[in-house]
Amino acid sequence: MTEPNRAGDPRPDGAPNPVDYSDRNATLDADEDRWAWRARLRRNRLTHAIWRTVVGVVGGVVTIAGLIMVPAPGPGWLVVFFGLLILASEFEFAQQWLDVAKRQVGRWNDWIMRQAIWVRGVVALGTLLIVWGVIWGYLAWAGIPHFVPQWAEQLLTRVPGVD
């Protein structure tokens, strides 16, 4: 019986193995890292602690900013996934969350692509209406920002409820 490959070692088909989540470490081990420069950082306790702190702070700030942006106009979920990607470069718990998110997005994509074109159109229209409603609600509540060009401001003032 052959021993299973470690995380990061290529499988027989050439694809890398996923990270081994069975260990009790919160961060990736040096042998689980594909990048030599980062593996060197992990071998030294001080540089590993500094690197882990920097990645944790930056990834946490980006993720929290994305969560704040989710109900507001903007690419909220995209920023959340980017923050998780930053955190997942160092922390195994974030890699697990990112794996779950990837699976859910993949399942949604597979489901929507199996639907009839009219269903996809209704979903797209519903998404567009939600985005438009959020933008309209923000503009009705806060007004038109000062950085908006005058030509766009003139168009937006024609929208009912926006001043």
Number of C-alpha atoms within 10 A of each C-alpha: 3 4 5 9 14 15 19 16 18 13 14 9 6 8 10 15 16 16 17 14 15 6 10 7 11 12 21 22 18 17 16 17 19 13 10 11 9 16 17 14 17 23 13 11 10 11 14 19 13 13 16 19 13 13 19 19 14 14 23 17 14 21 24 16 15 23 19 14 17 16 14 15 15 14 13 19 16 15 20 23 19 17 25 25 19 21 26 22 18 24 20 21 17 20 22 15 15 19 14 12 14 13 12 12 12 12 12 11 11 11 10 14 12 10 11 9 11 9 13 14 12 11 13 12 12 12 12 12 12 12 16 13 13 16 16 19 16 15 18 15 12 11 15 16 9 8 7 11 9 10 8 10 16 12 9 18 14 10 12 9 13 17 15
